[in-house]
Amino acid sequence: MKNLAAGIAMSAFATTGAEAQQNPRVAPPAVYDVAPGLGHFTDDVLFGEFWKRNDLTPRDRSLVTISVLISTGKGHVLANHVRRALENGLKPQEIGEVITHLAFYSGWPNAMSAVTEVKKVFDEQKIAPVADSDAARIPLEAAAETARRAAVDANVEPTAPALADLTNRALFGDLWQRPDLSARDRSLVTMAALVAMGQPEQLAFHANRALDNGLTPTEAAEAVTQVGFYAGWPRAMSAVPALKAVLESRQASPAETSAGGDIKIVKRGSQPASGPQERFTGKVQVSAAYKGDGAARIGGATVSFEAGAHTAWHTHPLGQTLFIVSGRGWVQKEGGPIEVMEPGDVVWIPPMVKHWHGASANEAMVHFAVSEALDGNTVTWMEKVSAETYDRGREAD
């Protein structure tokens, strides 16, 4: 991943003089009259070399390009690229669905303007009106969707409840499940739009989603490079750190990902360690800790609390699940009541919710905790729980 930025900056300008002479002109004559250098880069580099690279298919390059033009409001040059997209294998239904998809990600005005320009091309080529597909809807991966919804409910709903509702119900509950565009293509369209609009902070989530949906790391990097030509080098360069972090976090050695990898068993009570005093009150023992190999982001451990022992306040970036093994425990989110946990209970703590948990005052408790890492981090520890706050748990008992 170290050379990702350099590749975006340099690889597209590797054409030779002999190759340049063989490339037909695409740039209008006026370009050579006003900016001959632009004519050279248009004909010899952009179309003469870059569009011919094999790291993305011509269809995907068209998909990325029209996504950039729509999301950045460049409707005046959209028609030619829609014609090229149709030649490269994009279906009219797919082009229409790209516009629909980008209404959510770049705004309704951009989408409506795109409709006007695309309709001219459809009329010119006598393309019949587009109808919704009657294919089965595309199901979303359950675990990922649960985590996404929990993050929206925790971080968006308290401030903008309507936005949270529409995100869950319309955007992911409807748009992302429409069969008119594949999940991979939706991810590619979304990534291209985010990079083009200068939204790299949103890229990590959608890049991970794209890779889960079948986009390869090479295709993801090439898509960012393609955006550079149509939205500018600064946009592409700004996206590189976010993409680099995603790709590195998912990288694993062949031994870790091969079918011949070994199953690992972490034995009960293995690797016992006392809970650090700055993070726990009372006697706590952590054992059988594990973390998946390679690109796996899930980890956990068995935690035993003596009566009265408990954690400090803390949060988890992607939430945490507790399975109560034995005893009796208490859990509380900031501002909420203390609630009792008993054997067999499964407790879900949403992302970024400040909370604490531990044994009740009179009975020990053991739980198995599972959490997912975000950029390598699973927990943020805060101040200790006051004795007064903890003692309120007696009322819950």
C-alpha positions as a printed NumPy array, in Angstrom:
array([[  0.   ,   0.   ,   0.   ],
       [  3.012,   2.35 ,   0.362],
       [  3.046,   3.177,  -3.34 ],
       [ -0.705,   3.732,  -3.721],
       [ -0.437,   7.547,  -3.806],
       [  2.55 ,   7.464,  -6.125],
       [  0.695,   5.134,  -8.467],
       [ -2.248,   7.491,  -8.67 ],
       [  0.045,  10.429,  -9.325],
       [  2.374,   8.871, -11.898],
       [  1.175,   5.665, -13.573],
       [ -1.29 ,   7.353, -15.899],
       [  1.519,   9.323, -17.601],
       [  3.611,   6.345, -18.761],
       [  2.615,   6.478, -22.451],
       [  5.398,   6.671, -25.027],
       [  5.722,   8.988, -27.991],
       [  5.183,   6.126, -30.444],
       [  1.978,   5.117, -28.678],
       [  0.786,   8.716, -28.676],
       [  1.114,   8.955, -32.456],
       [ -1.11 ,   5.903, -32.865],
       [ -3.97 ,   7.285, -30.767],
       [ -6.836,   9.023, -32.61 ],
       [ -7.809,  12.477, -31.459],
       [-10.709,  12.761, -29.039],
       [-10.229,  16.344, -27.929],
       [-12.076,  18.894, -30.097],
       [ -9.884,  21.025, -32.404],
       [-10.585,  24.063, -30.218],
       [ -8.666,  22.41 , -27.39 ],
       [ -5.499,  22.315, -29.521],
       [ -6.093,  25.941, -30.556],
       [ -6.326,  27.129, -26.963],
       [ -4.498,  24.554, -24.819],
       [ -2.405,  22.132, -26.916],
       [ -0.991,  20.541, -23.786],
       [ -4.523,  19.667, -22.689],
       [ -5.132,  18.184, -26.113],
       [ -2.041,  16.001, -25.714],
       [ -3.042,  14.733, -22.258],
       [ -6.64 ,  14.173, -23.37 ],
       [ -5.775,  12.152, -26.471],
       [ -2.507,  10.478, -25.531],
       [ -2.894,   9.913, -21.805],
       [ -6.556,   9.942, -20.733],
       [ -8.105,   8.159, -23.725],
       [ -5.004,   6.852, -25.491],
       [ -3.586,   5.106, -22.423],
       [ -5.543,   5.34 , -19.201],
       [ -8.943,   4.235, -20.507],
       [ -7.172,   1.184, -21.992],
       [ -5.752,  -0.058, -18.695],
       [ -7.013,  -3.464, -17.608],
       [ -7.343,  -2.747, -13.867],
       [-10.948,  -1.722, -14.504],
       [-13.179,  -2.89 , -17.331],
       [-14.414,  -0.219, -19.782],
       [-17.87 ,  -0.733, -18.287],
       [-16.591,   0.022, -14.772],
       [-14.657,   3.059, -15.989],
       [-17.864,   4.411, -17.521],
       [-19.724,   3.646, -14.31 ],
       [-17.158,   5.597, -12.282],
       [-17.042,   8.466, -14.761],
       [-20.773,   9.099, -15.024],
       [-20.984,   8.83 , -11.218],
       [-18.388,  11.582, -10.903],
       [-20.099,  13.8  , -13.473],
       [-23.547,  13.375, -11.882],
       [-22.377,  13.835,  -8.291],
       [-20.397,  16.982,  -9.117],
       [-23.111,  18.557, -11.284],
       [-21.197,  18.405, -14.589],
       [-24.268,  17.652, -16.685],
       [-22.978,  19.606, -19.681],
       [-20.454,  16.838, -20.454],
       [-22.589,  13.923, -19.304],
       [-24.199,  13.03 , -22.652],
       [-20.991,  11.923, -24.374],
       [-20.07 ,   9.703, -21.448],
       [-23.553,   8.191, -21.314],
       [-23.151,   7.261, -24.986],
       [-19.768,   5.72 , -24.184],
       [-21.274,   3.919, -21.174],
       [-23.935,   2.323, -23.361],
       [-21.24 ,   1.235, -25.827],
       [-19.239,  -0.207, -22.911],
       [-22.093,  -2.405, -21.764],
       [-24.024,  -0.386, -19.19 ],
       [-27.754,  -0.955, -19.583],
       [-30.216,   1.941, -19.675],
       [-31.826,   0.576, -16.49 ],
       [-28.435,   0.661, -14.756],
       [-27.738,   4.23 , -15.842],
       [-31.14 ,   5.258, -14.503],
       [-30.433,   3.507, -11.216],
       [-27.059,   5.262, -10.902],
       [-28.94 ,   8.564, -11.089],
       [-31.44 ,   7.355,  -8.481],
       [-28.674,   6.166,  -6.191],
       [-26.761,   9.425,  -6.435],
       [-29.841,  11.473,  -5.582],
       [-29.228,  10.285,  -2.011],
       [-25.463,  10.77 ,  -2.062],
       [-25.092,  14.008,  -4.026],
       [-28.554,  15.567,  -3.794],
       [-31.785,  15.679,  -5.769],
       [-30.85 ,  18.71 ,  -7.921],
       [-27.832,  16.872,  -9.38 ],
       [-29.973,  13.811, -10.067],
       [-32.748,  15.809, -11.712],
       [-30.244,  17.648, -13.917],
       [-28.743,  14.317, -14.924],
       [-32.169,  12.998, -15.918],
       [-32.571,  15.849, -18.396],
       [-29.244,  15.137, -20.109],
       [-29.645,  11.355, -20.141],
       [-33.179,  11.615, -21.551],
       [-31.73 ,  13.421, -24.6  ],
       [-29.381,  10.489, -25.244],
       [-32.138,   7.92 , -24.726],
       [-34.404,   9.784, -27.159],
       [-31.575,  10.124, -29.677],
       [-30.914,   6.368, -29.532],
       [-34.618,   5.487, -29.391],
       [-34.281,   3.764, -26.014],
       [-37.657,   2.837, -24.557],
       [-38.755,   4.192, -21.165],
       [-37.061,   2.345, -18.315],
       [-39.131,   0.201, -15.932],
       [-38.272,  -1.08 , -12.468],
       [-36.755,  -4.547, -12.416],
       [-39.   ,  -7.37 , -11.269],
       [-36.015,  -9.402, -10.019],
       [-35.731, -10.378,  -6.366],
       [-34.472,  -7.707,  -4.016],
       [-30.841,  -7.897,  -2.896],
       [-30.585,  -8.966,   0.781],
       [-28.085,  -7.14 ,   2.987],
       [-25.604,  -9.085,   5.11 ],
       [-27.323,  -9.429,   8.487],
       [-24.407,  -8.861,  10.875],
       [-23.065,  -5.857,   8.977],
       [-26.544,  -4.367,   8.706],
       [-27.139,  -4.821,  12.438],
       [-23.9  ,  -3.008,  13.245],
       [-24.675,  -0.215,  10.769],
       [-28.195,   0.293,  12.122],
       [-26.919,   0.306,  15.692],
       [-24.371,   2.988,  14.82 ],
       [-27.053,   5.138,  13.172],
       [-29.45 ,   4.673,  16.086],
       [-26.742,   5.592,  18.591],
       [-25.08 ,   8.49 ,  16.779],
       [-27.756,  10.018,  14.524],
       [-31.184,   9.276,  15.976],
       [-30.823,  11.333,  19.206],
       [-30.022,  14.485,  17.204],
       [-31.782,  13.943,  13.866],
       [-34.439,  11.239,  14.29 ],
       [-35.958,  11.75 ,  10.838],
       [-32.542,  11.409,   9.198],
       [-31.883,   8.209,  11.144],
       [-35.278,   6.8  ,  10.19 ],
       [-34.829,   7.586,   6.499],
       [-31.276,   6.21 ,   6.535],
       [-32.496,   2.903,   7.933],
       [-35.815,   2.696,   6.116],
       [-35.289,   4.371,   2.722],
       [-31.552,   4.356,   2.042],
       [-30.521,   0.917,   3.307],
       [-33.975,  -0.589,   3.774],
       [-34.994,   0.18 ,   0.19 ],
       [-32.446,   1.78 ,  -2.176],
       [-29.511,  -0.537,  -1.42 ],
       [-31.765,  -3.557,  -1.896],
       [-33.074,  -2.591,  -5.336],
       [-32.039,  -5.18 ,  -7.961],
       [-31.626,  -2.637, -10.773],
       [-27.938,  -2.285,  -9.848],
       [-25.745,  -4.948,  -8.241],
       [-24.415,  -4.463,  -4.697],
       [-20.858,  -4.253,  -6.064],
       [-21.827,  -1.585,  -8.594],
       [-23.699,   0.439,  -5.964],
       [-20.578,   0.395,  -3.825],
       [-18.404,   1.453,  -6.769],
       [-20.812,   4.301,  -7.607],
       [-20.88 ,   5.437,  -3.972],
       [-17.098,   5.363,  -3.61 ],
       [-16.632,   7.356,  -6.825],
       [-19.145,   9.985,  -5.704],
       [-17.64 ,  10.346,  -2.225],
       [-14.122,  10.82 ,  -3.613],
       [-15.367,  13.242,  -6.275],
       [-17.265,  15.328,  -3.717],
       [-14.295,  15.444,  -1.319],
       [-15.844,  13.278,   1.418],
       [-12.949,  10.943,   2.385],
       [-14.226,  10.671,   5.961],
       [-17.184,   8.678,   4.592],
       [-14.968,   6.508,   2.402],
       [-13.783,   3.938,   4.966],
       [-17.265,   2.531,   5.601],
       [-18.155,   2.339,   1.924],
       [-14.743,   1.002,   0.838],
       [-15.088,  -1.851,   3.319],
       [-18.621,  -2.426,   2.061],
       [-17.381,  -2.405,  -1.546],
       [-14.738,  -5.04 ,  -0.815],
       [-17.347,  -7.151,   0.98 ],
       [-19.559,  -6.763,  -2.109],
       [-16.899,  -8.127,  -4.468],
       [-14.802,  -5.135,  -5.557],
       [-11.103,  -6.051,  -5.54 ],
       [ -8.382,  -3.881,  -3.938],
       [ -6.904,  -3.274,  -7.404],
       [-10.265,  -2.137,  -8.742],
       [-10.803,   0.134,  -5.733],
       [ -7.435,   1.828,  -6.252],
       [ -8.01 ,   2.17 ,  -9.993],
       [-11.438,   3.698,  -9.384],
       [ -9.866,   6.385,  -7.199],
       [ -7.352,   7.055,  -9.975],
       [-10.159,   7.337, -12.534],
       [-11.883,   9.896, -10.313],
       [ -8.674,  11.948, -10.332],
       [ -9.09 ,  12.691, -14.058],
       [-12.717,  13.766, -13.744],
       [-12.819,  15.466, -10.333],
       [ -9.193,  16.545,  -9.987],
       [ -5.982,  15.158,  -8.499],
       [ -6.515,  16.766,  -5.048],
       [ -9.753,  14.791,  -4.602],
       [ -8.037,  11.52 ,  -5.516],
       [ -4.997,  12.227,  -3.342],
       [ -7.206,  13.081,  -0.353],
       [ -8.92 ,   9.713,  -0.672],
       [ -5.694,   7.695,  -0.683],
       [ -5.069,   7.673,   3.118],
       [ -8.607,   6.442,   3.815],
       [ -8.382,   3.713,   1.181],
       [ -4.873,   2.76 ,   2.299],
       [ -6.066,   2.285,   5.893],
       [ -8.954,   0.077,   4.744],
       [ -6.8  ,  -2.107,   2.522],
       [ -4.095,  -2.528,   5.162],
       [ -6.64 ,  -3.413,   7.837],
       [ -7.982,  -6.181,   5.624],
       [ -4.649,  -7.549,   4.527],
       [ -3.73 , -11.003,   5.797],
       [ -0.907, -13.395,   5.002],
       [ -1.686, -16.389,   2.769],
       [ -1.269, -18.7  ,   5.767],
       [ -3.967, -16.799,   7.595],
       [ -6.483, -16.876,   4.759],
       [ -5.821, -20.216,   3.091],
       [ -8.256, -23.094,   3.373],
       [ -5.496, -25.036,   5.099],
       [ -5.387, -22.722,   8.114],
       [ -5.77 , -24.326,  11.538],
       [ -8.765, -24.051,  13.839],
       [ -7.73 , -22.52 ,  17.146],
       [ -9.143, -23.473,  20.522],
       [ -8.564, -21.108,  23.431],
       [ -8.905, -23.265,  26.512],
       [-11.123, -22.27 ,  29.418],
       [ -9.179, -20.26 ,  31.986],
       [ -6.095, -19.94 ,  29.771],
       [ -3.808, -16.914,  29.952],
       [ -5.366, -15.467,  33.115],
       [ -4.572, -11.842,  33.87 ],
       [ -5.793,  -9.43 ,  36.51 ],
       [ -7.873,  -6.53 ,  35.303],
       [ -5.8  ,  -3.3  ,  35.414],
       [ -6.634,  -1.119,  38.425],
       [ -7.113,   1.953,  36.257],
       [ -9.896,   0.193,  34.335],
       [-11.588,  -1.857,  37.053],
       [-12.73 ,  -1.514,  40.654],
       [-12.3  ,  -4.659,  42.787],
       [-10.798,  -8.   ,  41.822],
       [-11.314,  -8.924,  38.165],
       [ -9.691, -11.685,  36.121],
       [ -9.572, -11.799,  32.318],
       [ -8.953, -15.198,  30.704],
       [ -9.301, -17.089,  27.408],
       [ -8.775, -13.872,  25.466],
       [ -8.807, -14.259,  21.699],
       [ -8.684, -12.285,  18.48 ],
       [ -9.243, -13.632,  14.988],
       [ -6.198, -13.824,  12.728],
       [ -5.412, -11.565,   9.804],
       [ -8.266,  -9.371,   8.626],
       [-10.647, -10.555,  11.369],
       [-11.857,  -7.681,  13.544],
       [-13.729,  -9.636,  16.205],
       [-12.16 , -10.379,  19.587],
       [-13.278, -11.254,  23.083],
       [-12.507, -12.782,  26.471],
       [-14.048, -14.337,  29.553],
       [-14.108, -11.849,  32.438],
       [-14.69 , -12.896,  36.056],
       [-15.771, -10.285,  38.605],
       [-15.756, -10.886,  42.35 ],
       [-18.758,  -9.475,  44.238],
       [-18.621,  -5.682,  44.053],
       [-16.075,  -5.586,  41.219],
       [-16.861,  -3.65 ,  38.049],
       [-15.41 ,  -1.79 ,  35.084],
       [-14.749,   1.913,  34.722],
       [-16.904,   3.96 ,  32.356],
       [-16.037,   3.177,  28.728],
       [-17.316,   3.051,  25.145],
       [-16.864,   0.7  ,  22.181],
       [-16.593,   2.13 ,  18.644],
       [-18.656,  -0.705,  17.127],
       [-20.516,  -1.867,  20.213],
       [-20.126,  -4.911,  22.466],
       [-22.059,  -8.082,  23.25 ],
       [-21.987,  -9.689,  26.709],
       [-23.103, -13.255,  27.412],
       [-23.689, -13.833,  31.117],
       [-22.175, -17.184,  32.104],
       [-22.837, -17.255,  35.85 ],
       [-23.675, -15.157,  38.873],
       [-25.464, -11.835,  38.948],
       [-24.31 ,  -8.589,  37.369],
       [-25.23 ,  -4.995,  36.816],
       [-24.941,  -2.817,  33.706],
       [-25.689,   0.884,  33.231],
       [-25.456,   3.361,  30.403],
       [-24.769,   6.97 ,  31.298],
       [-27.97 ,   8.659,  32.375],
       [-29.933,   5.392,  32.495],
       [-30.946,   3.048,  35.313],
       [-28.774,   0.193,  36.562],
       [-30.089,  -3.073,  35.111],
       [-29.616,  -6.629,  36.364],
       [-27.854,  -9.303,  34.249],
       [-28.355, -13.027,  34.983],
       [-27.022, -16.325,  33.534],
       [-28.092, -16.856,  29.934],
       [-28.772, -13.16 ,  29.316],
       [-27.252, -11.605,  26.197],
       [-26.567,  -7.885,  26.532],
       [-25.983,  -5.644,  23.495],
       [-24.251,  -2.322,  24.121],
       [-24.547,  -0.022,  21.062],
       [-21.554,   1.79 ,  19.536],
       [-20.228,   4.819,  21.422],
       [-22.62 ,   4.421,  24.369],
       [-20.846,   5.326,  27.604],
       [-21.476,   2.562,  30.159],
       [-20.069,   0.28 ,  32.845],
       [-20.798,  -3.298,  33.911],
       [-19.723,  -5.783,  36.557],
       [-20.797,  -7.995,  39.424],
       [-23.591,  -7.11 ,  41.816],
       [-22.651,  -6.02 ,  45.328],
       [-23.312,  -9.432,  46.909],
       [-22.666, -11.985,  44.164],
       [-19.8  , -12.659,  41.747],
       [-20.423, -12.671,  38.001],
       [-18.731, -14.115,  34.904],
       [-19.455, -12.907,  31.385],
       [-18.044, -13.537,  27.94 ],
       [-17.49 , -10.266,  26.07 ],
       [-17.239,  -9.854,  22.286],
       [-16.455,  -6.638,  20.417],
       [-15.317,  -5.535,  16.974],
       [-12.32 ,  -3.313,  16.276],
       [-12.533,  -0.063,  14.336],
       [ -9.108,   0.958,  13.014],
       [ -7.568,  -1.453,  15.538],
       [ -9.43 ,  -0.06 ,  18.556],
       [-12.147,  -1.895,  20.482],
       [-12.597,   0.256,  23.601],
       [-12.046,   3.753,  24.979],
       [-11.62 ,   3.806,  28.765],
       [-12.801,   6.745,  30.855],
       [-13.118,   7.648,  34.538],
       [-13.962,   5.168,  37.265],
       [-17.522,   4.692,  38.466],
       [-18.146,   6.499,  41.747],
       [-19.103,   4.461,  44.815],
       [-22.359,   6.411,  45.005],
       [-23.29 ,   5.484,  41.422],
       [-22.416,   1.816,  41.914],
       [-24.382,   1.568,  45.175],
       [-27.549,   2.561,  43.335],
       [-27.471,  -0.945,  41.903],
       [-28.805,  -2.265,  45.222],
       [-32.102,  -0.652,  44.315],
       [-32.237,  -2.702,  41.099],
       [-31.657,  -5.909,  43.074]])
